[in-house]
Amino acid sequence: MTHAGKPSSPDAARARAVRGLALAARSLEQAAGDLTLAQYRVLAYVAAGAERSSLVARGLALAKPTVTATVDALVERKLLTREAVEGDRRSLRLAVTRAGEAALQAAEASMGKRLAEIVDYAGDSDALLTALCDLDDAVAARMEARLQQQTVTT
């Protein structure tokens, strides 16, 4: 099924964008190998510097039990470790293992190839890729703003 032309309204455009993102996400998950998208997101977020499950939960807007279950699965697969925090017996630091780094790189390479296959179908593939990078920046800025807002209110 293809959609020609521009959507008739901003609401219709957003609906098509949501549909496209949802379908692309499923395609990317299929390309992620043995990582689920949830596992990929947590692994990537920890690799980017989030060392505590509570930061991962807040940053990714996930419930703590969801993060705990995902982290447990990644630790069991030896992709993440939990390490004691010096001077704080109650806290644990998350760290990506070498196997986790390799799994993350492999997933990103495979998903990147899948994304390239999808983008190749766009009328202006360069513009679409630029827009997706802008989307990444916007999501990151929103996450940062939410984290700052939560820090101020707590």
C-alpha positions as a Markdown table, in Angstrom:
| # | Residue | x | y | z |
|---|---|---|---|---|
| 1 | Met | 0.0 | 0.0 | 0.0 |
| 2 | Thr | 1.4 | 3.4 | -1.0 |
| 3 | His | 0.3 | 6.9 | -0.3 |
| 4 | Ala | 0.7 | 9.4 | -3.0 |
| 5 | Gly | 0.6 | 13.2 | -2.5 |
| 6 | Lys | 0.6 | 15.3 | 0.6 |
| 7 | Pro | -1.8 | 14.6 | 3.5 |
| 8 | Ser | -4.9 | 16.8 | 3.6 |
| 9 | Ser | -4.3 | 18.1 | 7.1 |
| 10 | Pro | -1.6 | 18.3 | 9.9 |
| 11 | Asp | -3.5 | 15.6 | 11.8 |
| 12 | Ala | -3.5 | 13.3 | 8.7 |
| 13 | Ala | 0.3 | 14.0 | 8.3 |
| 14 | Arg | 0.9 | 13.1 | 11.9 |
| 15 | Ala | -1.1 | 9.9 | 11.6 |
| 16 | Arg | 0.9 | 8.9 | 8.5 |
| 17 | Ala | 4.2 | 9.8 | 10.3 |
| 18 | Val | 3.1 | 7.7 | 13.3 |
| 19 | Arg | 2.2 | 4.8 | 11.1 |
| 20 | Gly | 5.5 | 5.0 | 9.2 |
| 21 | Leu | 7.5 | 5.2 | 12.4 |
| 22 | Ala | 5.6 | 2.2 | 14.0 |
| 23 | Leu | 6.1 | 0.1 | 10.9 |
| 24 | Ala | 9.8 | 1.1 | 10.6 |
| 25 | Ala | 10.3 | 0.3 | 14.3 |
| 26 | Arg | 9.0 | -3.2 | 13.7 |
| 27 | Ser | 11.3 | -3.6 | 10.7 |
| 28 | Leu | 14.3 | -2.4 | 12.7 |
| 29 | Glu | 13.4 | -4.7 | 15.6 |
| 30 | Gln | 13.4 | -7.6 | 13.1 |
| 31 | Ala | 16.9 | -6.5 | 12.0 |
| 32 | Ala | 18.2 | -6.1 | 15.5 |
| 33 | Gly | 19.3 | -9.8 | 15.8 |
| 34 | Asp | 18.7 | -11.3 | 19.2 |
| 35 | Leu | 18.1 | -7.9 | 20.9 |
| 36 | Thr | 14.6 | -6.6 | 21.4 |
| 37 | Leu | 14.1 | -2.9 | 20.8 |
| 38 | Ala | 13.7 | -2.5 | 24.6 |
| 39 | Gln | 17.0 | -4.2 | 25.2 |
| 40 | Tyr | 18.6 | -2.2 | 22.4 |
| 41 | Arg | 17.4 | 1.1 | 23.9 |
| 42 | Val | 18.6 | 0.2 | 27.4 |
| 43 | Leu | 21.9 | -1.0 | 26.2 |
| 44 | Ala | 22.4 | 2.1 | 24.0 |
| 45 | Tyr | 21.4 | 4.4 | 26.9 |
| 46 | Val | 23.8 | 2.7 | 29.3 |
| 47 | Ala | 26.6 | 2.9 | 26.6 |
| 48 | Ala | 25.9 | 6.6 | 26.3 |
| 49 | Gly | 26.6 | 7.1 | 30.0 |
| 50 | Ala | 23.5 | 6.3 | 32.1 |
| 51 | Glu | 25.0 | 4.2 | 34.9 |
| 52 | Arg | 22.0 | 3.7 | 37.2 |
| 53 | Ser | 18.7 | 1.9 | 36.5 |
| 54 | Ser | 16.8 | 4.9 | 37.9 |
| 55 | Leu | 18.5 | 7.2 | 35.3 |
| 56 | Val | 17.7 | 4.7 | 32.5 |
| 57 | Ala | 14.0 | 4.5 | 33.7 |
| 58 | Arg | 13.7 | 8.3 | 33.8 |
| 59 | Gly | 15.6 | 9.0 | 30.6 |
| 60 | Leu | 13.7 | 6.4 | 28.6 |
| 61 | Ala | 10.4 | 7.1 | 30.4 |
| 62 | Leu | 10.0 | 3.5 | 31.5 |
| 63 | Ala | 8.7 | 2.1 | 34.7 |
| 64 | Lys | 11.4 | 0.9 | 37.1 |
| 65 | Pro | 10.2 | -2.8 | 37.0 |
| 66 | Thr | 10.4 | -2.7 | 33.2 |
| 67 | Val | 14.0 | -1.5 | 33.3 |
| 68 | Thr | 14.8 | -4.0 | 36.0 |
| 69 | Ala | 13.5 | -6.9 | 33.9 |
| 70 | Thr | 15.3 | -5.6 | 30.8 |
| 71 | Val | 18.6 | -5.1 | 32.7 |
| 72 | Asp | 18.2 | -8.6 | 34.3 |
| 73 | Ala | 17.9 | -10.1 | 30.8 |
| 74 | Leu | 21.0 | -8.2 | 29.6 |
| 75 | Val | 23.0 | -9.1 | 32.7 |
| 76 | Glu | 22.0 | -12.8 | 32.2 |
| 77 | Arg | 23.2 | -12.6 | 28.6 |
| 78 | Lys | 26.5 | -11.0 | 29.9 |
| 79 | Leu | 25.8 | -7.8 | 27.9 |
| 80 | Leu | 25.6 | -5.6 | 31.0 |
| 81 | Thr | 27.1 | -5.9 | 34.5 |
| 82 | Arg | 26.0 | -4.5 | 37.8 |
| 83 | Glu | 28.9 | -3.1 | 39.8 |
| 84 | Ala | 29.0 | -1.8 | 43.4 |
| 85 | Val | 29.4 | 1.9 | 43.8 |
| 86 | Glu | 32.2 | 2.7 | 46.1 |
| 87 | Gly | 31.0 | 4.4 | 49.3 |
| 88 | Asp | 27.3 | 3.5 | 48.6 |
| 89 | Arg | 26.4 | -0.1 | 49.5 |
| 90 | Arg | 22.8 | 0.3 | 48.2 |
| 91 | Ser | 23.7 | 1.6 | 44.7 |
| 92 | Leu | 24.8 | -0.4 | 41.7 |
| 93 | Arg | 26.4 | 1.0 | 38.6 |
| 94 | Leu | 25.5 | -0.5 | 35.2 |
| 95 | Ala | 28.3 | -1.1 | 32.7 |
| 96 | Val | 28.3 | -2.4 | 29.1 |
| 97 | Thr | 30.5 | -5.5 | 28.7 |
| 98 | Arg | 32.7 | -6.1 | 25.7 |
| 99 | Ala | 30.0 | -8.6 | 24.5 |
| 100 | Gly | 27.4 | -5.9 | 25.0 |
| 101 | Glu | 29.5 | -3.4 | 23.0 |
| 102 | Ala | 29.8 | -6.0 | 20.2 |
| 103 | Ala | 26.0 | -6.8 | 20.3 |
| 104 | Leu | 25.2 | -3.1 | 20.2 |
| 105 | Gln | 27.5 | -2.5 | 17.3 |
| 106 | Ala | 26.1 | -5.5 | 15.4 |
| 107 | Ala | 22.5 | -4.5 | 16.0 |
| 108 | Glu | 23.2 | -0.9 | 14.9 |
| 109 | Ala | 25.0 | -2.1 | 11.8 |
| 110 | Ser | 22.2 | -4.5 | 10.9 |
| 111 | Met | 19.4 | -1.9 | 11.7 |
| 112 | Gly | 21.4 | 0.7 | 9.7 |
| 113 | Lys | 21.3 | -1.6 | 6.7 |
| 114 | Arg | 17.6 | -2.1 | 7.1 |
| 115 | Leu | 17.0 | 1.6 | 7.5 |
| 116 | Ala | 19.0 | 2.2 | 4.3 |
| 117 | Glu | 16.8 | -0.2 | 2.5 |
| 118 | Ile | 13.7 | 1.7 | 3.6 |
| 119 | Val | 15.2 | 5.1 | 3.0 |
| 120 | Asp | 16.0 | 4.1 | -0.6 |
| 121 | Tyr | 12.3 | 4.0 | -1.3 |
| 122 | Ala | 11.9 | 7.7 | -0.3 |
| 123 | Gly | 11.4 | 10.3 | -3.0 |
| 124 | Asp | 14.3 | 12.3 | -1.4 |
| 125 | Ser | 16.4 | 9.8 | 0.6 |
| 126 | Asp | 18.9 | 12.5 | 1.7 |
| 127 | Ala | 16.1 | 14.7 | 3.1 |
| 128 | Leu | 14.5 | 11.8 | 4.9 |
| 129 | Leu | 17.8 | 10.8 | 6.5 |
| 130 | Thr | 18.3 | 14.4 | 7.6 |
| 131 | Ala | 14.8 | 14.5 | 9.0 |
| 132 | Leu | 15.4 | 11.3 | 10.9 |
| 133 | Cys | 18.6 | 12.8 | 12.4 |
| 134 | Asp | 16.6 | 15.9 | 13.3 |
| 135 | Leu | 14.1 | 13.6 | 15.0 |
| 136 | Asp | 16.9 | 11.9 | 17.0 |
| 137 | Asp | 18.0 | 15.4 | 18.1 |
| 138 | Ala | 14.5 | 16.4 | 19.0 |
| 139 | Val | 13.9 | 13.2 | 21.0 |
| 140 | Ala | 17.2 | 13.7 | 22.9 |
| 141 | Ala | 16.4 | 17.3 | 23.7 |
| 142 | Arg | 13.0 | 16.3 | 24.9 |
| 143 | Met | 14.5 | 13.6 | 27.1 |
| 144 | Glu | 17.0 | 16.0 | 28.5 |
| 145 | Ala | 14.3 | 18.6 | 29.2 |
| 146 | Arg | 12.2 | 16.0 | 31.0 |
| 147 | Leu | 15.1 | 14.9 | 33.1 |
| 148 | Gln | 15.9 | 18.5 | 34.1 |
| 149 | Gln | 12.3 | 19.1 | 34.9 |
| 150 | Gln | 12.1 | 16.0 | 37.1 |
| 151 | Thr | 15.3 | 17.0 | 38.9 |
| 152 | Val | 13.9 | 20.5 | 39.6 |
| 153 | Thr | 10.6 | 19.1 | 40.9 |
| 154 | Thr | 12.1 | 16.3 | 43.1 |
